[in-house]
């Protein structure tokens, strides 16, 4: 298991006036499991899978980052 970081962190607004800084696939998995809204579609499932694979060293951190961003868009979450 690797604690890898993304090239650039993602700030995600899960609640009005509150944002979470996500710096890598491990933190993304935590957000997907514990902070995600009820909007869970195919990109959510894909992001969860690729983040797990990145943590295990089977996929790149940047692949996980791109899918996580796509999942935030699918869930209509604000990102920076």
C-alpha positions in Angstrom: 0.0 0.0 0.0 1.4 3.4 -1.0 0.7 6.8 0.4 1.1 8.7 -2.9 0.2 12.3 -3.6 -1.1 13.9 -6.8 0.8 16.5 -8.7 -1.7 19.0 -7.6 -4.3 18.7 -4.8 -8.0 19.2 -5.4 -10.2 21.3 -3.2 -13.7 19.8 -3.0 -16.7 21.6 -1.5 -18.8 18.9 0.2 -20.9 21.3 2.2 -21.8 25.0 1.8 -18.9 27.1 3.1 -16.7 24.1 3.7 -14.1 22.5 1.5 -11.8 19.5 1.8 -8.3 19.4 0.4 -7.7 16.0 -1.3 -4.0 15.3 -2.0 -4.0 11.8 -3.2 -5.9 8.5 -3.9 -6.0 7.5 -0.2 -7.7 10.8 0.8 -9.9 10.5 -2.2 -11.1 7.0 -1.1 -11.9 8.5 2.3 -14.0 11.2 0.7 -15.7 8.7 -1.6 -16.6 6.5 1.4 -17.4 9.1 4.0 -18.3 12.5 2.5 -19.9 11.7 -0.8 -23.4 12.8 -1.5 -26.1 10.4 -2.6 -25.4 11.1 -6.2 -23.3 8.0 -7.0 -23.1 7.1 -10.6 -20.7 5.2 -12.9 -17.9 7.7 -12.5 -18.1 7.4 -8.7 -17.7 3.6 -9.0 -14.8 4.0 -11.5 -13.1 6.6 -9.3 -13.3 4.3 -6.3 -11.9 1.4 -8.2 -9.0 3.3 -9.8 -8.1 5.0 -6.5 -7.9 1.6 -4.8 -5.7 0.4 -7.7 -3.5 3.5 -7.4 -3.1 2.9 -3.6 -2.1 -0.7 -4.3 0.4 0.5 -7.0 -1.5 -1.1 -10.0 -2.6 2.3 -11.5 -1.1 5.7 -11.6 -2.0 8.4 -9.1 -2.8 10.8 -12.0 -5.3 8.3 -13.5 -7.0 8.3 -10.1 -6.9 12.1 -9.9 -8.6 12.5 -13.3 -11.4 10.0 -12.5 -11.9 11.6 -9.1 -12.4 15.0 -10.7 -14.8 13.4 -13.2 -16.8 11.9 -10.3 -17.0 15.3 -8.5 -18.5 16.7 -11.7 -20.9 13.8 -11.9 -22.0 14.6 -8.3 -22.2 18.3 -9.0 -19.6 19.1 -6.3 -17.6 22.3 -6.6 -13.8 21.8 -7.1 -10.8 24.1 -7.4 
